[in-house]
Every structure is written in structure tokens, then in C-alpha cells.
Amino acid sequence: METDLISQLSEFMRWAAQLSGLIPLIFYFRFNHHWPVQNHLIAILIIISGCTDVMCLYTGSAIVPNLFEIVQFVLISRFYYELVYGKKSEPVMLIAIGLFIAVLIHSAASDGLTQNHYALWCTAAACTLVHSCVYVFNVPRMTVERYFDINLLSNMIFNAALTLYFFVAVFMFLLLDHVAKTYGAEAFKAFWSVHNVFAILKNLGFALGFYYTGKREIYMTLEQLERIAMELERDENVS
């Protein structure tokens, strides 16, 4: 009885996680009015994620999630390029891309892409965490964006959603192989339900980010504008 209940809950969480992707898409198509590139990247990521879930459900092939991790890594890297790497800290992005490619080559050379490569998934998640930290630490140094970007709030919400999800995902991916081999399929499904909970929270965060895109009100006094001009001049002198 207890096993059946856990199995039912796991199945419910799986469907809830998949259907939760519809929520941010509703906000995206409802409020999309000349939005920035990063919003479109998030929307593409949600759509591809949903398609991947459907393909995994009907094919059961490990190639599908592995390919999704590659596509997701590309989209998220492009997302953070828009937020921060196009302006600052470009070497960090290059290092992350190099690390991911190295792990990808090793994984493909060892077993091909026909096996679930949790090390590859974990590397991609860890790189996303690094990107999110770089963005947070660089926001105080982005004078123009900090004061004038009407999408700063939505960008920070997107970043928070990605950070929360991938922080949990790193530990999940590290333990998945151990759980699958040690405790069996039912325990694996129950363990994966934790991932699904945070996938739902991530999608709700995306919906919130879409909703607040372009809604940041900006009011400046003369004193604030003078201070901003001084900061910009200082940044130019440093660069």
C-alpha cells in the first residue's frame, strides 16, 4: 500500500512538473510586446523542455535527455551572455564552455550518448550556478543597467529561478546513479519527485519573470542623475 502511494505521488509530481511549463508560456504569449532576447530564450527553453519530457515518455531513450542538456546549456549560456557576459567577465563563460565541452567529449567517447550521463548533467548545472553568481556579483557594477534597465527586476527573477533549480539539480544529478543502483526503480522515481518539485518552482519563477518584464518604474532626481554620471565617468576611467 505504501509503495503504491509513493508511486502514485511520484507520477502525480511528474505530470504536475510537465504541465507547469504551460503557466509561464501563457504569460509569455499574453504579455509579449517587443521583449528582450533573454525572454525569448527562456520561452524556447520551456518549449524544448516540454517536448523533451514527451519524447522521453514515449521513447525511453537516454539520447533525448542528453541532447536536451546540450541544448539547454547553449540556451542558458546565451541567456547569461545577454545579462552579463556581453559586458563583463567574459573569461568565466569561456572556461565554463570549455569545461562542458570536455565533459561532453569524454562522455560521448566512453559510452556514446545512449546512456544517461549524470556527470554531463551535473557539469551543466554547476556551470549555470557559476553564471548566476557572476551575474549577481556584477549587477552592482552595471551602472546603466542598475539605474535604467526596465527589465532588471524580471532578469533577477529569471536568475533566481534558475539558481534555485540548478542548486538542487547539482546534488540530484550527483546522487541519481547511486540511488538507481542501490535502491531500485521505485526509489528512483520518488527521489526524482524532489527534482519535479523544484522544476515546478522554476516554471512559476519564469511566469513571474515574464509578468514583471518591462514593468520596473524608473524615477530619477537631478542629484541621482549627477551621481550616475559620476559613476559612468569613473567606470570609463577604470576601463
C-alpha positions as CSV (number, residue, x, y, z in Angstrom):
1,M,0.0,0.0,0.0
2,E,2.8,2.4,0.9
3,T,4.7,1.6,-2.2
4,D,1.6,2.2,-4.3
5,L,1.0,5.6,-2.7
6,I,4.6,6.7,-3.3
7,S,4.3,5.5,-6.9
8,Q,1.1,7.5,-7.4
9,L,2.6,10.6,-5.8
10,S,5.7,10.3,-8.0
11,E,3.5,10.0,-11.1
12,F,1.4,13.0,-10.0
13,M,4.5,15.1,-9.5
14,R,5.9,14.1,-12.9
15,W,2.7,15.3,-14.6
16,A,2.5,18.4,-12.5
17,A,6.1,19.3,-13.4
18,Q,5.4,18.8,-17.1
19,L,2.1,20.7,-17.1
20,S,3.6,23.6,-15.0
21,G,5.6,24.6,-18.1
22,L,2.3,25.8,-19.6
23,I,2.0,28.5,-16.9
24,P,5.0,30.7,-18.0
25,L,4.1,30.1,-21.7
26,I,0.7,31.6,-21.1
27,F,2.3,34.7,-19.5
28,Y,4.8,34.8,-22.4
29,F,2.3,34.8,-25.2
30,R,-0.1,37.0,-23.3
31,F,2.3,39.8,-22.4
32,N,4.9,39.5,-25.1
33,H,5.4,43.0,-26.5
34,H,8.8,43.6,-28.0
35,W,10.5,41.8,-25.2
36,P,14.3,41.4,-24.9
37,V,16.2,38.4,-26.2
38,Q,16.6,36.8,-22.8
39,N,12.8,36.4,-22.5
40,H,12.6,34.6,-25.8
41,L,15.5,32.3,-24.8
42,I,13.6,31.3,-21.6
43,A,10.5,30.6,-23.6
44,I,12.4,28.5,-26.1
45,L,13.9,26.6,-23.2
46,I,10.5,25.9,-21.7
47,I,9.1,24.7,-25.0
48,I,12.1,22.4,-25.7
49,S,11.9,21.1,-22.1
50,G,8.3,20.2,-22.6
51,C,9.0,18.4,-25.9
52,T,11.8,16.5,-24.3
53,D,9.5,15.3,-21.5
54,V,7.0,14.0,-24.1
55,M,9.7,12.3,-26.1
56,C,11.2,10.6,-23.0
57,L,7.8,9.4,-22.0
58,Y,7.2,7.7,-25.3
59,T,10.7,6.6,-26.4
60,G,12.5,6.0,-23.1
61,S,15.8,6.7,-24.9
62,A,18.7,8.2,-23.0
63,I,19.8,10.1,-26.1
64,V,16.9,12.6,-25.7
65,P,17.8,13.9,-22.2
66,N,21.5,14.0,-23.1
67,L,20.7,16.1,-26.2
68,F,18.4,18.3,-24.1
69,E,21.2,19.0,-21.7
70,I,23.4,20.2,-24.6
71,V,20.7,22.4,-26.0
72,Q,19.8,23.7,-22.5
73,F,23.5,24.6,-21.9
74,V,23.7,26.5,-25.1
75,L,20.4,28.5,-24.4
76,I,21.4,29.3,-20.8
77,S,24.9,30.4,-21.8
78,R,23.3,32.7,-24.4
79,F,20.9,33.9,-21.8
80,Y,23.7,34.9,-19.4
81,Y,25.7,36.4,-22.3
82,E,22.8,38.8,-22.7
83,L,22.6,39.6,-19.0
84,V,26.3,39.9,-18.1
85,Y,29.0,38.3,-20.3
86,G,28.4,40.7,-23.2
87,K,29.6,43.4,-20.8
88,K,31.8,41.9,-18.2
89,S,33.6,38.7,-17.1
90,E,33.8,37.0,-20.5
91,P,36.6,34.6,-19.5
92,V,34.3,32.9,-17.0
93,M,31.9,32.0,-19.7
94,L,34.7,30.7,-21.9
95,I,36.0,28.5,-19.1
96,A,32.5,27.1,-18.5
97,I,32.0,26.3,-22.1
98,G,35.4,24.6,-22.3
99,L,34.7,22.5,-19.2
100,F,31.3,21.4,-20.6
101,I,32.7,20.5,-24.0
102,A,35.5,18.5,-22.3
103,V,33.0,16.5,-20.2
104,L,30.7,16.1,-23.3
105,I,33.6,14.7,-25.4
106,H,34.6,12.3,-22.5
107,S,31.0,11.1,-22.1
108,A,30.5,10.6,-25.8
109,A,33.8,8.8,-26.2
110,S,33.1,6.4,-23.2
111,D,29.5,5.3,-23.8
112,G,28.2,7.5,-26.6
113,L,25.0,9.3,-25.8
114,T,22.9,6.2,-25.4
115,Q,23.4,6.2,-21.6
116,N,22.3,8.8,-19.1
117,H,25.5,10.8,-18.4
118,Y,24.8,12.3,-15.0
119,A,28.3,13.8,-14.9
120,L,27.4,15.8,-18.0
121,W,24.1,17.0,-16.4
122,C,25.9,17.9,-13.2
123,T,28.5,19.9,-15.1
124,A,25.9,21.8,-17.0
125,A,24.0,22.6,-13.7
126,A,27.2,23.7,-12.0
127,C,28.1,26.0,-14.9
128,T,24.7,27.6,-14.6
129,L,25.2,28.2,-10.9
130,V,28.6,29.9,-11.7
131,H,26.8,32.1,-14.4
132,S,24.1,33.1,-11.9
133,C,26.7,34.0,-9.2
134,V,28.7,36.1,-11.8
135,Y,25.5,37.9,-12.7
136,V,24.6,38.7,-9.1
137,F,28.1,39.9,-8.2
138,N,28.3,42.1,-11.4
139,V,24.9,43.8,-11.0
140,P,26.3,46.5,-8.6
141,R,28.9,47.3,-11.2
142,M,26.4,47.7,-14.1
143,T,25.7,51.4,-13.7
144,V,23.4,51.8,-16.7
145,E,21.5,48.6,-16.2
146,R,21.1,49.1,-12.5
147,Y,19.5,52.5,-12.9
148,F,17.9,52.5,-16.3
149,D,17.1,48.9,-17.4
150,I,13.3,48.4,-17.1
151,N,13.9,44.7,-17.3
152,L,16.3,44.5,-14.4
153,L,13.6,43.1,-12.0
154,S,12.5,40.4,-14.4
155,N,16.1,39.4,-15.2
156,M,16.8,39.0,-11.5
157,I,13.7,36.9,-11.1
158,F,14.7,34.6,-14.0
159,N,18.2,34.3,-12.4
160,A,16.7,33.5,-9.0
161,A,14.5,30.7,-10.6
162,L,17.5,29.2,-12.4
163,T,19.7,29.4,-9.3
164,L,17.2,27.7,-7.1
165,Y,16.5,24.9,-9.6
166,F,20.1,24.2,-10.6
167,F,21.4,24.4,-7.0
168,V,19.1,21.4,-6.2
169,A,19.8,19.8,-9.6
170,V,23.6,19.6,-8.9
171,F,23.1,17.4,-5.8
172,M,20.3,15.5,-7.5
173,F,22.4,14.6,-10.5
174,L,25.3,13.6,-8.3
175,L,23.2,11.1,-6.4
176,L,20.9,9.8,-9.2
177,D,23.2,6.9,-10.2
178,H,23.7,5.8,-6.6
179,V,20.0,5.9,-5.9
180,A,19.1,4.0,-9.1
181,K,21.7,1.2,-8.5
182,T,21.2,0.9,-4.7
183,Y,17.5,1.4,-4.1
184,G,15.8,0.4,-7.3
185,A,13.3,1.9,-9.7
186,E,10.6,3.0,-7.2
187,A,13.1,4.8,-5.0
188,F,14.5,6.5,-8.1
189,K,11.0,7.8,-9.1
190,A,10.4,9.0,-5.5
191,F,13.8,10.7,-5.5
192,W,13.1,12.3,-8.9
193,S,9.9,13.8,-7.5
194,V,12.1,16.2,-5.5
195,H,13.5,17.4,-8.8
196,N,10.0,17.8,-10.1
197,V,9.0,20.0,-7.2
198,F,11.8,22.4,-7.9
199,A,11.0,22.2,-11.7
200,I,7.6,23.5,-10.8
201,L,9.0,26.3,-8.7
202,K,11.4,27.2,-11.6
203,N,8.5,27.4,-14.0
204,L,6.5,29.6,-11.6
205,G,9.5,31.8,-11.3
206,F,9.7,32.1,-15.1
207,A,6.0,33.1,-15.2
208,L,6.7,35.8,-12.6
209,G,9.6,37.0,-14.6
210,F,7.5,37.2,-17.7
211,Y,4.8,39.1,-15.8
212,Y,7.3,41.7,-14.5
213,T,9.1,42.3,-17.8
214,G,9.2,46.0,-18.6
215,K,7.2,46.9,-15.5
216,R,10.0,48.4,-13.5
217,E,9.3,52.1,-12.9
218,I,12.3,54.5,-13.1
219,Y,12.2,57.9,-11.4
220,M,15.4,60.0,-11.2
221,T,16.1,63.2,-9.3
222,L,18.7,65.6,-10.5
223,E,21.0,64.5,-7.7
224,Q,20.7,60.8,-8.7
225,L,21.4,61.6,-12.3
226,E,24.6,63.5,-11.3
227,R,25.7,60.6,-9.2
228,I,25.1,58.2,-12.1
229,A,27.1,60.4,-14.4
230,M,30.0,60.3,-11.9
231,E,29.8,56.5,-11.7
232,L,29.8,56.3,-15.5
233,E,32.8,58.6,-15.7
234,R,34.6,56.5,-13.1
235,D,33.8,53.3,-15.0
236,E,35.2,54.7,-18.2
237,N,38.4,55.8,-16.5
238,V,38.8,52.3,-15.0
239,S,38.3,50.6,-18.3
